[in-house]
Amino acid sequence: MDFSDELKAAQWTKSTLSGSNGGDCLYAAKLTGDRYAIRDSEQPDVPPMVLRGDVFRAFVGGAKLGEFDF
């Protein structure tokens, strides 16, 4: 499925924990149809990952609980 037009028009939000020098930036955007996209500023040639809402919320919830503190 091609989301390119929606991804170009998306309102991207940068994590406040991203690097202050312009690196290490993670961006997320809410898309239509209960979907979310995430992208890494240091990999502009890699397309954003589009996730179903349930998957995105499960990841965010797990991160808040420290499940991904590797």
Secondary structure, 3 states (H helix, E strand, C coil): CCCHHHHHHCCCEECCCCCCCCCCCEEEEEECCCEEEEEECCCCCCCCEEEEHHHHHHHHHHHHCCCCCC
